[in-house]
Amino acid sequence: MDSLAPTTPDPDYQMMGPMEERAATPSKLRVHKFLNSLRQFWWVPVVTLVVSFTSAGGYILLKAPTFVSNARMWETEKLRLPDGALFSEDPQSYLGTQTELIRSEKLRQMTLAHLEALGTNSVPRDKTGQPLPVQLRVTQAPKSSVFAVEASSANLVYTRAYLDALLNEYLDYRKNVRKVVSGDTLGSISEQVLKQERELKAAQEDLNAFERTNNLAVLQEEGTVSGGYLAKLKTQLSDYSLEARILESTAAERMSLATNASEAAGASTNVIASRTNSVGSDSRIESGNAEVQSAVRDLAILKMQREKLSKYMRPKHPKIVKLDGDIEKSQKVIEMSQKQTQEQLASTRQTLKLKVESVQASIREWEQKVVVANSRIAEAERLKLAVSRTQSLVDRLNALLQNVDISRNIDRATLAILEPASPALRSRAQEITTVAQAGFGGVALGLAIVFLLSVRDDRFISMVEVHEKVGDNIVGRVPDLAKLPGANPVALLQDEDERHAYAESYRSLRSALLFLPLEEERPKLMLITSAVPDEGKSTIAANLARTLAIGGARVVLVDGDLRKGHLHTVLGLESGPGLSDVLRQPGSLDAAIQKNGQPNLHFLSRGGLVHSPGDLFLSPELDRILDQLRQRFDYVLIDSSPIFAADDATTLAHKVDGTLFVVRNRFSRASAVREALTLLYQRQANVLGVVLNRVDVKDHSYHYYKYAEYHSACRLAVAENAEG
């Protein structure tokens, strides 16, 4: 029978496996793998922890002991003087500032100088000849103004002496800094006082010089008089302007009266008298108005008489003629009066104009006098204000100078020593910290190494990982015998085998092969191989053959590993004659096939060892032998050498119907498996699937065949039936 066409596994196809494991995420797989590596390499964190503790112990033994002395300071009550100059600090940064000041190099040098002044041996030296270092720590008690200072060094006496000297130097330094600041402030204020006093003196001299040439009282009086007279002149100018406007209005009325005199002749005597009286009411031009009024009245009367007589008399009547003569005479009188009135108005206008010009000239003169007087008064006020302002500033500076001088001479230190340095005691805090850090660091280093090993370790630990990294169908899982409770260590299946989980795993593998979703004829010739030795392919081949035979199929197991095949030892049969002998001596196949008492199971051993077994697999005789086996048996299982051990498996792969690839749990590496499968596909092999061998039955993902009570109940029922 021709071998089936090589196919690659469907990437969407998955055979068997628990649901929760298929749903596992890569992060859970990584954690699982890390925990597995931790179980395997548990000794790595232990070693790193021991090394860390050993290093810490050596460091503690070699390091000088640490002695600690404590002291406390507190912020005393503040004396607030009225109008006094006080020093202030930023409360938010006060503790940090004082801490850095205490730990500063300047105070360290001052403290060392103070100790060296006490005696020649008061400052111990280290190996380099430098003063022994002292570590300082400053803390503040919660909700208080008490500061705790802790000093630590390798010398018992020196620690306490250094802390006492440091606190004293710290307080002296703060006091000196206050004095320096007060002195600088005092000098700056004094300089400002001298400057302002010079400015005050100059302002006073300017005021005195002004007063020598100007009498302020006279200036004020002159300003008052000039202002009053100027107001009088402006009032007079206003009166003249009003009089001129009245004069112009009167002249216009007279001209209008003279022009309309003839028209007014027909009006009543009372109306004419009323109009003339209103025109002549101005007393200033009364003499000119009298004649005009009389002439107008006469003319009006004459015209009324003529108008009355003209109704009954002719124009040539003597009375009418006489009236015309009188009317003409009156008109001449009115014209002469108008002429005289115009001359009088012109004269009056000229007079008013001269008066207005004179008053305006006087106003300009007195305005100049008022401006001069006011400017001198303003200058005097400015000089007085400058003197007053400078005097006020000088007084304030003198008061501030006095306050600063008082503050400089008064000790206003707000910090005092509450408790001096205590006797130095041996401290174990640093040793405890070192040990804790060593323990934490050792465990962390060990776990990091294990994690790195787990990352670099590409061995399979679960079926999901096999599917994820290889991508082939998993057709079966075989549990690890060493992990089965009370299991027989013999790997080969026995008749009535009580290792139900082990036996059921091969039955599951048998079912998977019987019901593979193949479109063509079910495979009869199957090759069983692996990537490297010791992955359990031979054991799986033998047990699968026994399982198929128990199911009623006629099976022949062929040991195709012509180099190191040992299936005859596992089955308890002879090593020859076998496959190598049949390939070299055609026609001896029947004599080479053996039986071990298992019904339906036959065996073809490897045969005698040959120099180049790979060449035998290329001979046509192998195809003839495989055809004979196909015709005589239902299933032919060939156990070959590992792919990377020899080229035998890849040579046989394309001659068989399908290949089962064995992967050992926690042993097979993903890189080697992928490379081996790639070689099989390149040789046109039909890989039926992957068998995961030696699965950890204690793993949480392995749920199959753990219920032994089902098998024990079955055996009990069989035994009872046999007895009955």
ZAMAR-12260 format. One line per 5 residues: for each residue x, y, z of C-alpha. Coordinates in pm, 1 decimal, m for minus. Layout:
ZAMAR-12260
X:Y:Z; ... $
//
This chain:
ZAMAR-12260
0.0:0.0:0.0; 132.8:343.6:m93.6; 199.3:582.5:188.5; m38.1:866.1:245.0; 41.5:1209.1:106.5 $
229.9:1420.0:357.8; 17.5:1674.8:531.0; 78.5:1947.3:787.7; m144.9:1971.2:1094.5; m443.0:2201.5:1093.4 $
m348.0:2497.6:1316.1; m709.1:2526.9:1435.9; m730.6:2157.6:1534.3; m673.9:2053.1:1894.7; m700.6:1701.7:2028.1 $
m770.1:1630.8:2392.4; m656.8:1838.0:2685.5; m846.2:2002.7:2975.3; m1044.6:2317.7:2904.5; m877.7:2532.9:3165.6 $
m537.2:2453.2:3024.2; m643.9:2545.1:2672.2; m772.4:2871.3:2811.9; m447.0:2943.4:2990.8; m283.4:3277.3:2910.8 $
87.2:3319.5:2829.2; 136.8:3507.4:3158.1; m0.5:3209.9:3354.7; 223.1:2978.6:3157.3; 523.1:3192.2:3243.0 $
429.1:3185.9:3611.9; 377.0:2812.2:3595.7; 710.9:2767.3:3426.8; 880.9:2988.1:3681.8; 730.6:2789.8:3968.4 $
838.0:2469.6:3800.1; 1191.7:2603.9:3763.4; 1180.0:2710.5:4127.6; 1087.4:2357.5:4233.1; 1372.7:2223.7:4024.3 $
1631.0:2483.9:4120.5; 1516.6:2551.2:4477.0; 1873.3:2525.7:4589.7; 1976.0:2837.7:4390.7; 1797.6:3087.2:4625.1 $
1928.7:2886.5:4918.6; 2285.3:2914.9:4790.1; 2253.5:3287.2:4717.2; 2095.5:3341.3:5059.0; 2380.7:3155.2:5229.1 $
2637.7:3349.1:5026.7; 2465.6:3679.2:5113.5; 2452.2:3594.0:5484.7; 2814.5:3482.9:5474.0; 2919.9:3805.5:5304.2 $
2716.3:4010.5:5549.6; 2869.3:3821.9:5841.3; 3218.5:3880.3:5708.5; 3144.7:4247.2:5656.5; 3009.1:4279.2:6010.9 $
3313.0:4100.7:6156.0; 3558.2:4316.0:5962.8; 3371.3:4639.0:6019.4; 3441.4:4839.6:6332.2; 3157.5:4854.0:6589.4 $
2922.8:5151.4:6589.0; 2862.5:5362.9:6899.8; 2567.7:5600.1:6921.2; 2517.8:5907.7:7137.6; 2199.7:6117.4:7151.9 $
2126.5:6476.0:7248.9; 1822.1:6699.0:7227.0; 1765.2:7069.3:7168.7; 1448.8:7268.9:7198.2; 1320.0:7602.5:7081.2 $
1277.6:7826.5:7383.9; 1017.9:8094.1:7444.7; 1058.8:8401.8:7226.3; 1082.8:8744.0:7388.5; 900.6:8996.1:7173.2 $
1007.7:9355.1:7241.1; 770.0:9633.9:7134.6; 889.4:9792.4:6812.7; 1191.7:9568.7:6824.5; 1375.4:9411.5:6535.3 $
1330.6:9032.2:6536.6; 1497.9:8755.7:6339.0; 1258.3:8529.1:6149.8; 1288.8:8186.0:5988.5; 1080.4:8004.2:5728.5 $
882.6:7743.8:5929.1; 843.3:7512.0:5629.2; 1217.1:7473.9:5571.1; 1336.6:7532.7:5925.8; 1410.8:7170.1:6014.7 $
1579.3:7099.2:5682.6; 1792.2:7411.7:5711.5; 1905.6:7330.7:6063.1; 1975.9:6968.7:5966.4; 2196.0:7068.8:5674.6 $
2367.6:7329.3:5893.3; 2449.5:7073.7:6162.5; 2581.6:6828.2:5901.3; 2772.7:7094.8:5707.4; 3145.3:7077.3:5651.5 $
3193.1:7418.7:5813.8; 3050.4:7305.7:6148.5; 3248.1:6981.4:6118.4; 3570.7:7175.3:6083.2; 3473.8:7405.5:6370.5 $
3392.5:7105.2:6590.6; 3721.7:6931.9:6506.8; 3912.3:7253.8:6579.2; 3732.9:7280.0:6913.5; 3820.7:6919.7:7004.3 $
4180.9:6956.4:6894.6; 4213.6:7263.0:7113.5; 4115.8:7050.1:7413.5; 4397.8:6797.5:7371.9; 4628.0:6622.8:7128.3 $
4452.7:6284.2:7145.7; 4093.7:6408.4:7148.0; 4041.8:6346.5:6774.1; 4110.7:5985.9:6666.7; 4227.7:5915.6:6311.7 $
4138.8:5646.8:6062.3; 4382.0:5442.1:5853.8; 4432.6:5726.5:5608.0; 4517.0:5976.3:5881.0; 4190.6:6165.6:5847.6 $
3968.1:6244.0:6147.4; 3736.1:5957.7:6228.1; 3404.6:6022.0:6046.4; 3089.9:6075.6:6250.8; 2744.4:6012.5:6107.8 $
2473.8:6258.3:6213.8; 2095.8:6227.6:6204.5; 1855.4:6505.7:6303.7; 1485.7:6442.3:6371.4; 1201.2:6645.0:6518.0 $
956.2:6507.2:6768.5; 597.7:6513.0:6632.4; 396.7:6824.0:6722.6; 680.6:6976.8:6924.3; 979.2:7206.4:6894.7 $
1224.8:6946.7:7026.2; 1505.4:6835.3:6794.6; 1692.4:6509.7:6848.3; 2050.2:6480.9:6722.7; 2211.5:6138.8:6693.3 $
2584.4:6088.5:6638.2; 2746.5:5754.9:6553.8; 3108.4:5655.2:6501.4; 3349.9:5372.8:6571.2; 3494.2:5533.4:6887.7 $
3308.1:5521.8:7219.0; 3445.5:5835.1:7386.2; 3490.3:6037.1:7070.3; 3123.9:6002.4:6971.1; 2993.6:6173.6:7283.7 $
3264.3:6439.6:7286.2; 3204.3:6520.4:6920.9; 2829.0:6558.3:6972.4; 2871.8:6790.2:7272.4; 3124.2:7003.6:7088.2 $
2905.7:7010.6:6778.3; 2600.3:7140.9:6965.1; 2801.5:7414.0:7137.6; 2964.3:7519.5:6811.2; 2626.0:7516.0:6641.2 $
2470.6:7751.3:6897.8; 2778.2:7979.8:6894.3; 2772.4:7986.7:6517.9; 2404.8:8086.5:6511.4; 2475.7:8358.9:6767.3 $
2770.1:8490.1:6567.0; 2567.8:8481.6:6248.7; 2298.1:8688.6:6418.7; 2559.0:8938.9:6531.9; 2708.3:8957.6:6186.6 $
2367.5:9004.6:6032.3; 2281.3:9267.2:6296.1; 2611.9:9442.8:6233.8; 2560.2:9448.9:5860.0; 2206.5:9574.3:5907.4 $
2327.0:9835.9:6157.1; 2593.7:9958.7:5918.4; 2348.9:9976.0:5630.3; 2094.3:10170.2:5838.1; 2365.9:10405.1:5969.3 $
2472.8:10477.4:5615.6; 2114.9:10556.9:5522.3; 2079.5:10782.0:5827.4; 2386.2:10984.2:5728.7; 2262.2:11013.1:5373.1 $
1917.2:11131.3:5480.6; 2067.2:11377.2:5729.5; 2271.4:11531.2:5450.7; 1961.4:11559.3:5238.1; 1772.8:11715.6:5533.8 $
2043.8:11970.4:5585.7; 2042.8:12064.0:5217.6; 1662.5:12100.0:5221.9; 1676.0:12324.4:5529.1; 1942.5:12543.2:5368.2 $
1727.9:12583.5:5058.6; 1429.1:12684.6:5273.7; 1635.5:12935.7:5471.9; 1778.3:13088.2:5153.6; 1426.1:13130.1:5014.9 $
1298.0:13289.8:5333.6; 1587.2:13538.2:5336.0; 1480.6:13681.4:4999.7; 1104.8:13632.9:5035.8; 869.8:13734.2:5319.5 $
614.3:13457.9:5321.8; 355.6:13666.9:5511.5; 389.9:13955.5:5267.2; 366.8:13711.1:4976.0; 49.7:13562.6:5115.4 $
m99.9:13912.1:5173.8; 0.2:14023.1:4826.6; m155.0:13714.6:4682.8; m479.0:13778.7:4870.8; m498.8:14147.8:4771.5 $
m404.5:14077.1:4411.7; m664.5:13808.3:4391.0; m938.1:14033.8:4530.7; m851.7:14326.1:4303.6; m828.8:14094.0:4004.2 $
m1177.4:13967.1:4081.1; m1302.8:14329.6:4100.4; m1147.9:14411.3:3762.6; m1307.5:14107.4:3604.9; m1645.6:14215.8:3747.4 $
m1598.5:14567.4:3605.4; m1503.8:14421.8:3267.7; m1820.0:14217.8:3274.9; m2028.2:14530.8:3348.3; m1872.1:14718.6:3057.8 $
m1941.0:14432.2:2827.5; m2305.8:14427.6:2938.1; m2336.8:14804.1:2887.9; m2196.5:14775.1:2535.5; m2448.8:14507.3:2448.5 $
m2734.4:14725.7:2585.9; m2606.9:15023.0:2388.0; m2603.6:14824.4:2067.7; m2956.8:14701.6:2135.5; m3084.8:15059.4:2202.0 $
m2927.6:15195.0:1883.1; m3096.3:14922.8:1681.4; m3433.0:15006.3:1833.8; m3394.7:15380.7:1755.0; m3311.2:15309.4:1396.0 $
m3613.8:15083.3:1373.1; m3835.0:15355.2:1531.4; m3717.5:15628.2:1290.3; m3763.9:15398.3:991.5; m4117.6:15307.3:1085.1 $
m4225.0:15656.5:1202.8; m4445.7:15708.3:899.6; m4611.0:15374.6:948.8; m4672.0:15453.8:1313.6; m4857.0:15775.4:1218.2 $
m5182.6:15582.0:1171.7; m5163.5:15416.7:1507.2; m5338.4:15549.6:1813.1; m5181.8:15814.9:2031.3; m5157.8:15577.1:2323.8 $
m4969.3:15316.1:2120.3; m4723.1:15575.0:1988.0; m4666.7:15715.4:2332.7; m4606.6:15366.6:2468.5; m4341.0:15286.6:2207.6 $
m4160.9:15617.4:2252.2; m4160.9:15582.5:2626.2; m4002.6:15237.1:2605.2; m3727.9:15370.8:2382.0; m3648.5:15666.0:2599.9 $
m3635.7:15484.7:2930.4; m3254.1:15476.5:2938.8; m3138.6:15764.4:3159.1; m2787.2:15769.1:3011.0; m2920.1:15898.7:2675.2 $
m3236.7:16077.5:2808.8; m3155.2:16418.8:2654.0; m3153.5:16282.5:2297.3; m3463.1:16079.5:2341.2; m3691.9:16366.5:2453.4 $
m3684.0:16553.7:2124.7; m3725.8:16234.8:1924.8; m4023.0:16131.9:2134.7; m4189.1:16471.8:2100.2; m4131.1:16479.4:1725.0 $
m4265.3:16128.8:1681.2; m4579.1:16213.7:1879.5; m4636.8:16527.3:1682.9; m4585.0:16351.2:1353.2; m4825.5:16080.1:1454.2 $
m5091.4:16334.5:1555.9; m5049.9:16531.7:1234.3; m5083.4:16219.0:1023.8; m5398.0:16116.1:1210.4; m5550.4:16462.2:1158.9 $
m5464.3:16460.5:785.9; m5608.3:16109.9:750.8; m5932.2:16220.8:917.5; m5963.7:16547.3:708.6; m5868.0:16372.9:385.2 $
m6194.1:16185.4:403.3; m6391.9:16517.3:364.6; m6149.4:16757.4:199.5; m5952.5:16774.1:m118.0; m5572.3:16759.3:m124.1 $
m5548.7:17127.2:m214.6; m5754.9:17236.3:77.8; m5563.8:17484.3:289.8; m5596.8:17268.9:601.4; m5464.6:16967.0:418.8 $
m5175.1:17166.8:275.8; m5093.3:17307.4:617.9; m5096.3:16960.7:768.6; m4860.0:16833.3:496.6; m4620.1:17118.8:578.5 $
m4632.2:17038.3:947.8; m4576.1:16670.0:874.0; m4271.4:16747.8:660.3; m4137.2:16977.4:929.6; m4178.6:16703.7:1192.3 $
m4000.8:16451.4:971.0; m3703.5:16687.4:932.7; m3692.3:16732.1:1307.9; m3690.3:16350.3:1349.8; m3410.3:16307.0:1094.6 $
m3197.8:16572.7:1267.7; m3260.4:16400.6:1600.7; m3159.6:16062.8:1452.9; m2837.7:16207.4:1322.6; m2753.9:16355.9:1661.3 $
m2841.2:16024.2:1830.3; m2610.1:15826.0:1602.0; m2323.9:16059.4:1682.7; m2392.3:16020.2:2053.0; m2399.7:15637.8:2017.7 $
m2068.7:15634.9:1832.1; m1911.1:15848.5:2103.4; m2049.3:15621.2:2371.7; m1918.6:15310.9:2193.3; m1569.6:15458.4:2172.7 $
m1574.1:15544.7:2540.6; m1681.8:15195.2:2639.7; m1415.1:15040.6:2417.8; m1140.8:15245.6:2586.3; m1269.3:15147.4:2927.7 $
m1275.6:14775.3:2833.9; m920.0:14787.1:2698.4; m797.7:14963.1:3010.9; m961.9:14706.5:3236.1; m821.9:14415.4:3030.8 $
m471.4:14559.0:3055.5; m510.3:14591.1:3430.5; m636.2:14232.1:3451.8; m330.0:14102.2:3267.2; m101.4:14300.3:3494.6 $
m265.6:14179.3:3812.6; m284.4:13820.3:3686.0; 93.4:13824.2:3641.8; 129.5:13954.5:3995.4; m98.5:13676.7:4127.0 $
97.0:13408.1:3935.5; 428.4:13533.4:4073.9; 292.4:13545.5:4426.0; 139.7:13197.3:4400.9; 458.1:13044.8:4252.9 $
663.7:13185.6:4537.4; 414.2:13055.8:4792.0; 417.3:12711.8:4620.9; 797.1:12707.1:4623.7; 790.8:12784.5:4993.9 $
541.2:12502.0:5056.6; 753.7:12258.8:4850.9; 1064.7:12342.2:5049.2; 875.6:12300.6:5376.2; 733.3:11963.7:5260.0 $
1079.8:11838.3:5156.5; 1218.2:11933.4:5496.1; 926.9:11765.9:5674.7; 948.0:11445.9:5468.8; 1323.7:11413.3:5509.9 $
1294.3:11484.7:5881.1; 1031.1:11208.9:5918.7; 1251.3:10958.7:5733.5; 1550.7:11051.7:5948.2; 1344.2:11003.0:6263.5 $
1225.4:10659.3:6149.3; 1577.7:10551.9:6058.8; 1709.1:10668.8:6393.4; 1439.7:10468.8:6573.7; 1516.6:10160.1:6362.9 $
1887.8:10210.8:6422.9; 1825.8:10219.7:6794.8; 1613.6:9900.7:6783.1; 1873.6:9710.9:6577.3; 2146.8:9824.2:6813.4 $
1943.9:9699.3:7107.7; 1870.5:9369.1:6933.1; 2236.9:9327.6:6854.3; 2336.1:9355.1:7217.1; 2051.8:9132.2:7341.5 $
2087.2:8754.3:7299.6; 1772.3:8638.4:7125.2; 1874.3:8278.3:7054.8; 1564.6:8059.7:7039.7; 1745.0:7721.4:7053.0 $
1894.9:7575.7:7367.3; 2037.6:7238.2:7468.8; 1764.4:7038.9:7639.3; 1972.0:6724.9:7700.7; 2349.4:6708.8:7642.5 $
2509.7:6417.3:7463.2; 2434.0:6088.8:7633.0; 2702.3:5825.3:7697.5; 2773.1:5639.2:7373.6; 2631.9:5287.7:7349.7 $
2699.5:5004.1:7109.4; 2440.4:5001.4:6829.6; 2333.2:4688.3:6644.1; 2097.0:4869.4:6407.5; 2345.3:4879.0:6123.1 $
2429.2:4510.6:6163.5; 2058.5:4421.5:6166.8; 2001.2:4635.1:5860.0; 2297.0:4472.4:5686.9; 2168.0:4123.5:5764.8 $
1815.4:4214.5:5649.3; 1948.3:4363.7:5328.8; 2168.1:4060.5:5273.2; 1871.4:3827.5:5323.2; 1649.1:4024.2:5092.6 $
1923.0:4063.7:4835.6; 2015.5:3695.5:4848.6; 1657.8:3579.6:4800.7; 1601.8:3835.4:4526.3; 1922.7:3733.4:4350.0 $
1832.8:3365.6:4373.0; 1482.4:3425.2:4240.4; 1625.1:3640.5:3961.5; 1863.0:3361.1:3864.1; 1578.7:3108.3:3868.9 $
1365.1:3342.2:3662.5; 1646.8:3384.6:3412.8; 1686.4:3007.6:3395.9; 1311.5:2968.8:3341.4; 1319.9:3226.9:3063.4 $
1615.0:3060.4:2892.4; 1477.4:2709.9:2954.2; 1256.8:2616.1:2658.2; 1165.2:2268.8:2782.4; 796.5:2185.0:2769.5 $
602.1:2177.7:3095.0; 243.7:2145.5:2970.7; 37.5:2040.8:2674.6; m68.5:2401.2:2610.0; 293.8:2502.3:2581.1 $
357.1:2219.5:2335.9; 68.1:2332.4:2121.6; 169.9:2698.9:2152.6; 534.6:2648.7:2058.1; 508.7:2355.5:1817.9 $
160.5:2389.6:1674.7; 103.2:2017.0:1605.2; m194.5:1811.7:1717.4; m145.1:1642.7:2051.1; m288.6:1293.9:2017.2 $
m200.0:1157.9:2360.2; m45.1:1207.7:2701.4; 131.1:940.3:2900.3; 174.2:994.6:3275.1; 504.5:967.9:3452.0 $
529.4:632.6:3633.0; 750.0:780.8:3901.5; 469.2:1021.9:3994.5; 193.3:759.3:4004.5; 118.8:659.6:4366.6 $
210.6:292.9:4426.3; 281.1:229.8:4056.2; 492.2:m56.1:3925.4; 823.6:89.7:3801.7; 817.1:m145.4:3497.7 $
737.6:74.8:3195.4; 585.0:m204.0:2983.6; 213.0:m264.6:3019.7; 118.8:m594.3:3184.7; m181.6:m816.8:3150.1 $
m453.7:m697.1:3388.6; m235.1:m394.1:3465.0; m354.3:m221.7:3781.1; m193.7:109.6:3683.9; m525.5:231.5:3549.3 $
m406.7:589.1:3469.8; m105.3:453.1:3282.1; m310.0:196.6:3091.7; m592.4:437.7:3013.7; m348.5:688.6:2865.3 $
m247.6:430.4:2599.6; m611.4:341.3:2536.8; m675.8:712.6:2481.3; m382.5:724.9:2239.2; m523.9:421.0:2058.6 $
m865.0:591.2:2029.3; m705.6:909.0:1900.5; m529.7:714.1:1622.4; m840.8:514.1:1536.9; m1052.1:825.9:1502.3 $
m812.6:1070.6:1345.1; m1003.9:1306.8:1110.7; m832.5:1187.3:793.2; m990.2:1206.9:450.2; m794.4:910.8:308.1 $
m740.1:556.8:429.5; m651.2:518.0:793.9; m274.6:473.3:845.3; m147.0:121.3:899.4; 228.8:181.5:883.1 $
328.5:422.4:1157.4; 674.2:545.9:1248.5; 742.9:642.6:1610.6; 1035.5:876.2:1667.0; 1160.0:1170.0:1872.9 $
1412.2:1451.3:1848.3; 1678.0:1319.8:2089.0; 1735.6:999.5:2289.2; 1574.5:927.1:2628.1; 1236.4:1074.5:2539.5 $
1056.7:737.7:2577.8; 967.1:660.3:2214.8; 1056.2:288.6:2242.8; 838.8:240.3:2551.8; 549.3:420.4:2387.1 $
590.8:210.6:2071.8; 586.0:m115.2:2270.0; 289.4:m22.9:2487.8; 91.6:118.2:2194.0; 149.3:m208.7:2005.5 $
28.2:m411.3:2305.4; m277.8:m182.4:2342.6; m370.9:m219.3:1975.1; m324.7:m596.2:2000.9; m545.6:m614.1:2310.8 $
m811.6:m431.5:2108.5; m816.6:m723.4:1860.4; m595.9:m582.4:1584.9; m311.1:m785.7:1440.4; m3.0:m578.1:1516.7 $
363.9:m615.4:1438.0; 620.2:m406.5:1625.9; 937.1:m338.0:1426.7; 1256.7:m225.4:1597.1; 1387.0:16.9:1333.0 $
1675.3:141.6:1544.6; 1953.9:m68.1:1388.1; 2217.5:97.0:1605.3; 2096.1:83.3:1964.9; 1754.8:m82.5:1946.2 $
1665.1:m265.5:2268.8; 1298.1:m355.1:2225.8; 1389.9:m727.0:2232.7; 1520.2:m674.1:2585.7; 1198.8:m496.1:2691.5 $
983.0:m773.8:2540.1; 1208.8:m1052.3:2660.7; 1279.9:m1183.6:2307.0; 1583.8:m1250.9:2091.6; 1779.1:m977.1:1916.7 $
1803.7:m1173.6:1594.5; 1736.6:m1258.0:1332.9; 1580.1:m921.0:1274.0; 1524.5:m634.0:1031.6; 1887.6:m586.9:936.7 $
1916.8:m958.3:857.6; 1600.9:m955.2:644.0; 1727.0:m651.9:448.9; 2057.5:m827.6:378.1; 1902.3:m1170.0:311.6 $
1566.2:m1131.3:136.9; 1313.3:m1408.3:187.1; 1374.4:m1463.8:559.3; 1091.7:m1238.1:689.9; 877.1:m1517.6:831.7 $
1168.0:m1657.8:1026.0; 1252.4:m1317.9:1173.0; 905.0:m1239.2:1311.3; 874.5:m1339.5:1679.9; 593.5:m1368.6:1935.1 $
605.8:m1319.4:2312.8; 279.1:m1479.2:2413.3; 67.0:m1168.9:2372.8; m224.1:m1253.0:2138.2; m221.6:m1061.5:1805.6 $
118.6:m908.7:1882.7; 423.9:m987.6:1669.2; 774.6:m853.9:1686.6; 1056.5:m790.9:1436.6; 1379.2:m713.9:1619.6 $
1662.8:m497.8:1493.3; 1879.2:m790.9:1396.1; 2254.6:m796.3:1387.0; 2455.7:m477.1:1401.4; 2578.1:m342.0:1069.0 $
2833.7:m80.2:971.0; 2601.1:153.1:774.3; 2239.7:79.7:868.4; 2115.7:395.1:696.3; 2209.9:251.7:355.7 $
1984.4:m47.9:412.1; 1678.9:180.3:444.4; 1745.1:310.5:93.2; 1732.8:m36.2:m63.5; 1420.3:m153.4:m256.8 $
1403.7:m451.5:m24.5; 1271.0:m225.5:253.4; 970.9:m126.0:40.5; 901.4:m495.0:m34.4; 917.2:m583.2:335.5 $
684.6:m295.6:428.9; 433.2:m403.8:166.6; 434.5:m757.9:301.5; 383.2:m635.6:655.5; 99.4:m407.9:542.4 $
m78.9:m702.2:381.9; m31.5:m940.6:672.9; m107.1:m708.0:969.3; m360.9:m446.3:1062.2; m100.4:m215.3:1209.9 $
277.7:m191.8:1164.1; 457.4:15.6:1430.1; 822.1:102.2:1357.3; 1039.1:227.5:1640.0; 1322.3:426.4:1479.0 $
1627.5:605.9:1606.9; 1595.8:971.7:1722.2; 1605.4:1225.4:1441.9; 1919.7:1400.1:1563.5; 2094.4:1070.6:1645.2 $
2086.9:939.0:1286.4; 1922.7:996.8:952.0; 1724.5:669.7:973.6; 1397.3:825.8:1094.7; 1385.4:1094.8:824.8 $
1463.4:824.6:563.5; 1176.5:605.9:682.9; 930.9:894.7:734.4; 813.9:925.3:375.5; 779.2:545.1:334.3 $
515.6:505.7:605.7; 155.7:622.7:633.6; 214.6:849.7:930.1; 460.9:948.8:1202.2; 403.1:983.3:1574.5 $
640.4:1232.6:1733.2; 723.2:1174.1:2101.9; 795.4:1472.4:2331.9; 903.0:1419.7:2691.4; 765.2:1655.0:2954.9 $
1028.5:1870.7:3132.3; 1296.7:1722.9:2906.6; 1235.3:1804.1:2539.6; 1338.7:2149.6:2424.9; 1115.9:2352.4:2198.6 $
1398.4:2454.9:1966.6; 1505.6:2092.6:1909.9; 1145.6:1975.1:1859.4; 1071.8:2249.1:1606.1; 1389.4:2171.5:1414.1 $
1315.7:1797.4:1414.2; 960.5:1853.1:1287.1; 1095.8:2082.4:1018.7; 1324.3:1800.0:899.9; 1028.2:1562.2:888.3 $
820.7:1803.8:681.3; 1113.0:1859.5:448.3; 1127.9:1481.1:390.6; 757.7:1478.5:301.6; 654.9:1308.7:625.3 $
293.3:1287.2:738.9; 308.6:1379.0:1108.5; m2.3:1236.3:1272.2; 52.4:1420.9:1595.6; 258.0:1462.7:1910.8 $
258.2:1231.2:2211.1; 349.1:1406.9:2536.5; 533.6:1156.3:2753.7; 590.5:1145.9:3129.7; 326.8:1404.4:3221.4 $
322.6:1504.4:3587.1; 0.7:1355.2:3727.4; 22.9:1592.0:4024.3; m8.5:1890.5:3798.6; m337.5:2078.5:3842.8 $
m407.3:2055.9:3469.1; m393.5:1674.3:3457.4; m746.0:1551.5:3534.8; m771.7:1227.3:3334.9; m794.5:882.1:3483.4 $
m736.8:985.8:3845.5; m1041.1:807.3:3977.1; m914.1:463.1:4073.6; m1242.7:361.2:4239.6; m1397.6:303.3:3897.9 $
m1133.4:48.1:3807.8; m1131.8:m114.3:4150.5; m1512.4:m154.9:4134.2; m1482.0:m313.5:3790.3; m1216.8:m561.2:3905.7 $
m1426.6:m650.8:4208.7; m1730.5:m722.5:3987.6; m1522.6:m938.3:3754.3; m1380.2:m1133.4:4047.2; m1726.6:m1195.8:4190.9 $
m1857.1:m1317.9:3855.5; m1561.9:m1553.0:3822.4; m1624.3:m1700.3:4165.8; m1995.2:m1740.4:4090.5 $
//
